Amino acid sequence: MFPLSPSGWAAVAVGILILGLGTAVKVQSSRLESCKTASEAFKAQVVAEGQAAAKEAARRDLINSTALKEAKDENAKVTADRDAKYAAYRKLLDSTRSCPLPEAPAVAGTTERTCYKSADITRAVGDFEAGLFSEFGKIEAGVPKITEQGDVARSRLIGAMKWATSIAK
């Protein structure tokens, strides 16, 4: 072996320790730099994906708002058409209930036709309706309301289905 004094061995040990610590610091510094680089790359990737997601969300929002506007416009048109049909139906129903029969001519042109007085026919029809619709009057009055409610629900459902299919694309 090498003949060194204990203080020489201490100096060699301190030198080896300093050399080992320097190497460890260098290795850890390079690992730290590689981690910083990886972290910066990850941050850049997250920012890029976030911006892409924001653009996609804005695009989908535009598509959804356009589809919603179209669905609302179509629903408004369908609702207006349906309301107009029911208003015409109610008007026709009311006009047929209160419309008296026209006066018939006193003499028929042929024997194939028989003429009656309008008042007699109106009274007979009124008696018939009173007997027939006394029990069914409530049903007759409720049918247009029920069908209108069904049409409203149906048009809303169709509008919702169209909107849902348009956003699912």
VMD Tcl script that draws the C-alpha trace (Angstrom):
set ca {
  {0.00 0.00 0.00}
  {0.79 3.60 -0.03}
  {2.41 4.96 3.04}
  {0.32 8.04 3.90}
  {-0.26 9.72 7.14}
  {-3.79 9.78 8.55}
  {-4.17 13.41 7.47}
  {-3.20 12.38 3.92}
  {-5.84 9.66 3.93}
  {-8.34 12.24 5.16}
  {-7.36 14.56 2.30}
  {-7.80 11.73 -0.25}
  {-11.19 10.85 1.28}
  {-12.30 14.48 1.12}
  {-11.15 14.66 -2.53}
  {-13.04 11.49 -3.45}
  {-16.10 12.81 -1.60}
  {-15.94 16.16 -3.45}
  {-15.46 14.36 -6.79}
  {-18.46 12.06 -6.03}
  {-20.65 14.95 -4.94}
  {-19.70 16.94 -8.05}
  {-20.61 14.00 -10.25}
  {-23.92 13.54 -8.40}
  {-24.74 17.25 -8.75}
  {-23.96 17.08 -12.49}
  {-26.14 13.98 -12.97}
  {-29.01 15.45 -10.93}
  {-28.73 18.77 -12.80}
  {-29.01 17.02 -16.16}
  {-32.01 15.02 -14.88}
  {-33.58 18.26 -13.62}
  {-33.09 19.89 -17.02}
  {-34.62 16.91 -18.82}
  {-37.61 17.01 -16.42}
  {-37.98 20.75 -17.03}
  {-37.92 20.16 -20.78}
  {-40.49 17.37 -20.51}
  {-42.64 19.58 -18.27}
  {-42.50 22.47 -20.74}
  {-43.40 20.11 -23.59}
  {-46.32 18.76 -21.58}
  {-47.51 22.30 -20.78}
  {-47.31 23.24 -24.47}
  {-49.24 20.11 -25.41}
  {-51.94 20.84 -22.81}
  {-52.25 24.44 -24.02}
  {-52.51 23.29 -27.65}
  {-55.13 20.65 -26.78}
  {-57.03 23.19 -24.69}
  {-57.11 25.66 -27.57}
  {-58.21 22.92 -29.96}
  {-60.94 21.87 -27.53}
  {-62.06 25.49 -27.15}
  {-62.26 25.86 -30.94}
  {-64.21 22.59 -31.20}
  {-66.55 23.71 -28.42}
  {-67.12 27.04 -30.17}
  {-67.82 25.20 -33.43}
  {-70.27 22.83 -31.72}
  {-71.94 25.76 -29.95}
  {-72.40 27.49 -33.29}
  {-73.84 24.31 -34.83}
  {-76.10 23.78 -31.81}
  {-77.31 27.37 -31.76}
  {-78.02 27.21 -35.51}
  {-79.87 23.91 -35.09}
  {-81.78 25.30 -32.11}
  {-82.77 28.41 -34.07}
  {-83.92 26.27 -37.00}
  {-85.87 23.99 -34.65}
  {-87.50 26.98 -32.95}
  {-88.38 28.54 -36.32}
  {-89.84 25.27 -37.58}
  {-91.71 24.77 -34.30}
  {-93.12 28.30 -34.56}
  {-94.25 27.59 -38.15}
  {-95.79 24.25 -37.19}
  {-97.46 25.85 -34.17}
  {-98.86 28.69 -36.28}
  {-100.13 26.24 -38.92}
  {-101.68 24.00 -36.26}
  {-103.28 26.95 -34.45}
  {-104.69 28.23 -37.74}
  {-106.14 24.80 -38.53}
  {-107.75 24.52 -35.11}
  {-109.10 28.07 -35.32}
  {-110.63 27.24 -38.72}
  {-112.00 23.99 -37.29}
  {-113.58 25.79 -34.33}
  {-115.01 28.45 -36.61}
  {-116.46 25.78 -38.91}
  {-117.81 23.82 -35.97}
  {-119.41 26.91 -34.45}
  {-120.85 28.03 -37.78}
  {-122.42 24.63 -38.47}
  {-124.01 24.51 -35.02}
  {-125.67 27.89 -35.29}
  {-126.44 27.91 -39.02}
  {-130.14 27.57 -39.82}
  {-131.10 25.56 -42.86}
  {-132.06 27.62 -45.90}
  {-135.67 27.93 -46.86}
  {-136.71 25.20 -49.25}
  {-138.76 25.99 -52.33}
  {-142.46 25.47 -51.96}
  {-142.68 23.09 -54.91}
  {-140.15 20.48 -55.87}
  {-139.15 20.15 -59.52}
  {-139.63 16.39 -59.55}
  {-141.27 13.77 -57.39}
  {-137.84 12.43 -56.46}
  {-137.40 15.34 -54.07}
  {-139.54 16.14 -51.11}
  {-139.41 19.62 -49.63}
  {-139.94 20.54 -46.02}
  {-140.15 23.85 -44.26}
  {-136.82 25.03 -42.93}
  {-138.24 25.69 -39.47}
  {-139.54 22.11 -39.24}
  {-136.18 20.65 -40.28}
  {-134.28 22.93 -37.92}
  {-136.56 21.95 -35.04}
  {-136.25 18.24 -35.90}
  {-132.48 18.42 -36.17}
  {-132.34 20.36 -32.90}
  {-134.47 17.74 -31.16}
  {-132.26 15.00 -32.57}
  {-129.08 16.77 -31.50}
  {-130.49 17.46 -28.04}
  {-131.28 13.79 -27.58}
  {-128.09 12.50 -29.18}
  {-125.62 14.94 -27.71}
  {-127.09 15.30 -24.27}
  {-124.76 12.53 -23.12}
  {-122.00 13.05 -25.65}
  {-121.88 16.85 -25.57}
  {-119.04 16.89 -23.11}
  {-117.08 14.40 -25.17}
  {-117.72 16.35 -28.36}
  {-116.55 19.55 -26.69}
  {-113.46 17.87 -25.27}
  {-112.27 16.08 -28.39}
  {-110.83 19.19 -30.11}
  {-109.01 20.15 -26.92}
  {-107.55 16.68 -26.51}
  {-106.47 16.45 -30.15}
  {-104.96 19.92 -29.99}
  {-102.97 18.99 -26.87}
  {-101.82 15.82 -28.61}
  {-100.74 17.80 -31.67}
  {-98.86 20.27 -29.48}
  {-97.03 17.44 -27.73}
  {-96.34 15.71 -31.05}
  {-94.92 18.83 -32.69}
  {-92.74 19.51 -29.64}
  {-91.47 15.94 -29.72}
  {-90.72 16.11 -33.44}
  {-88.88 19.41 -32.93}
  {-86.86 17.96 -30.05}
  {-85.99 14.87 -32.08}
  {-84.84 16.96 -35.05}
  {-82.76 19.16 -32.77}
  {-81.24 16.13 -31.03}
  {-80.30 14.49 -34.33}
  {-78.79 17.72 -35.59}
  {-76.49 18.07 -32.56}
  {-75.56 14.38 -32.66}
  {-73.93 14.77 -36.08}
}
mol new
graphics top color blue
foreach p $ca { graphics top sphere $p radius 0.5 }
foreach p [lrange $ca 0 end-1] q [lrange $ca 1 end] { graphics top cylinder $p $q radius 0.2 }
display resetview
